[in-house]
Amino acid sequence: MTDPTITLALERFTSFGDLLKFLRRRTGLTQRELSIQVGYSHAQISRLELNQRPPDLATVVARFVQALDLEQEPEIAARLIELAAAETRDVGPTGGAPPFKGLRRFEEAMPSYSSGVRRSRPASSTGCAPRSLPRQTCGSWPSWAPRAAASPRSCGPV
């Protein structure tokens, strides 16, 4: 039978990170010890506890439940998994927002690249695409470019 005080205490945790930190401390593990047990880095555990990184639901089920000794406490394990699933669903672009930070600035600065039109690299007069940065057209090198930079797979005379 489920203890009502445990249920009430579990409902107080509204984020995955808060519950993870509580359970880790209750088990007596440091962040480093938990990271070793679940195969994450110390920094990843810290970001999870600070709700700066979304949890991977499969990893929570497979590794965190065991590392936090929750096999005999299904109510607590279920709450941890429930919060992990809620955090995972909240991740991602909403309302037309870009999928990661910085993309909006890129799209504003470079509207032609974000228009969805695929652009290919122009070919040189000989029909081959340039293979190195200093080469401007096949067989033509700028005076400042070192000759040793010639690629063995270059097209045309050097």
C-alpha positions in Angstrom: 0.0 0.0 0.0 1.3 3.5 -0.9 2.1 5.7 2.0 0.1 9.0 1.6 3.0 11.1 2.9 5.3 9.8 0.1 2.6 10.7 -2.5 2.2 14.2 -1.0 6.0 14.7 -0.9 6.4 13.5 -4.5 3.7 16.0 -5.7 5.8 18.9 -4.3 8.5 18.2 -6.9 7.4 19.9 -10.1 10.6 19.5 -12.1 12.8 16.6 -13.0 15.9 18.3 -11.8 14.5 19.0 -8.3 13.4 15.4 -7.8 16.7 14.1 -9.2 18.7 16.2 -6.8 16.5 15.1 -3.9 16.8 11.4 -4.8 20.5 11.6 -5.4 21.1 13.2 -2.0 18.7 10.7 -0.3 20.8 7.9 -1.8 24.0 9.5 -0.5 25.6 9.9 -3.9 27.6 12.8 -5.2 27.0 14.2 -8.7 30.2 12.5 -9.8 29.3 9.1 -8.3 25.9 9.3 -10.0 27.4 10.3 -13.3 29.7 7.3 -13.2 26.8 4.9 -12.5 24.6 6.3 -15.3 27.4 6.9 -17.9 27.0 10.7 -18.0 29.5 13.4 -17.2 29.5 15.3 -14.0 28.5 18.4 -15.9 25.5 16.6 -17.5 24.2 15.6 -14.1 24.6 19.2 -12.9 22.7 20.5 -15.9 20.0 18.0 -15.4 19.6 19.1 -11.7 19.5 22.7 -12.7 16.9 21.9 -15.4 19.2 23.2 -18.1 19.3 20.0 -20.0 16.3 17.8 -20.9 16.5 14.2 -19.7 16.6 11.3 -22.0 13.6 9.2 -21.1 15.2 5.8 -22.0 18.3 6.6 -19.9 16.1 7.6 -17.0 14.2 4.3 -17.1 17.3 2.1 -17.8 19.9 3.7 -15.6 18.7 6.4 -13.2 16.0 4.2 -11.6 18.7 1.5 -10.8 21.4 4.0 -9.7 19.0 5.8 -7.3 17.8 2.4 -5.8 14.2 2.9 -6.9 13.4 -0.7 -8.0 11.6 -1.3 -4.7 9.8 2.0 -4.8 7.6 2.1 -7.9 5.7 5.2 -6.9 8.9 7.3 -6.8 10.3 5.7 -9.9 7.0 6.5 -11.7 7.1 10.1 -10.6 10.7 10.5 -11.8 9.8 9.0 -15.2 6.6 11.2 -15.4 8.6 14.3 -14.8 11.3 13.2 -17.3 8.6 12.6 -19.9 7.1 16.0 -19.3 10.5 17.8 -19.6 11.2 15.8 -22.8 7.8 16.9 -24.4 8.5 20.6 -23.5 11.7 20.6 -25.6 11.7 21.8 -29.1 10.5 24.7 -31.2 7.1 26.1 -30.5 5.1 28.6 -32.5 7.5 28.8 -35.4 10.6 29.5 -33.2 13.9 28.4 -34.6 15.1 25.0 -33.3 18.2 26.4 -31.6 19.5 29.7 -30.3 21.2 31.9 -32.8 19.3 30.6 -35.8 17.0 33.6 -35.7 19.9 36.0 -35.9 21.4 34.1 -38.8 18.1 34.1 -40.6 17.7 37.8 -40.1 21.3 38.5 -41.2 21.2 36.1 -44.2 17.6 36.0 -45.5 18.6 34.5 -48.8 20.0 31.4 -47.1 16.9 30.8 -45.0 14.5 31.1 -47.9 14.6 27.4 -48.4 16.2 27.6 -51.9 19.1 25.2 -52.2 22.1 26.7 -53.7 25.0 24.8 -55.3 28.6 25.9 -55.6 29.5 27.4 -58.9 31.7 25.3 -61.2 34.8 26.8 -62.7 35.3 27.3 -66.5 36.8 23.8 -66.7 33.7 22.2 -65.1 35.3 21.1 -61.8 34.5 22.7 -58.5 37.2 24.4 -56.5 38.8 22.1 -53.9 40.8 24.5 -51.8 40.1 27.9 -50.3 42.9 29.9 -52.0 42.1 28.5 -55.5 39.8 30.8 -57.3 39.4 28.8 -60.5 41.0 25.6 -61.6 44.6 26.2 -62.5 44.8 29.8 -61.2 46.3 30.6 -57.9 46.5 34.0 -56.2 50.1 35.3 -55.8 49.8 35.2 -52.0 48.9 31.5 -51.9 51.7 29.0 -51.3 52.4 26.6 -54.1 52.8 23.7 -51.7 49.0 23.9 -51.0 48.3 22.3 -54.3 46.1 19.3 -53.9 47.1 16.1 -55.6 43.4 15.7 -56.7 43.3 19.2 -58.2 41.9 19.6 -61.7 43.9 21.4 -64.3 47.5 22.6 -64.4 49.1 24.3 -61.4 
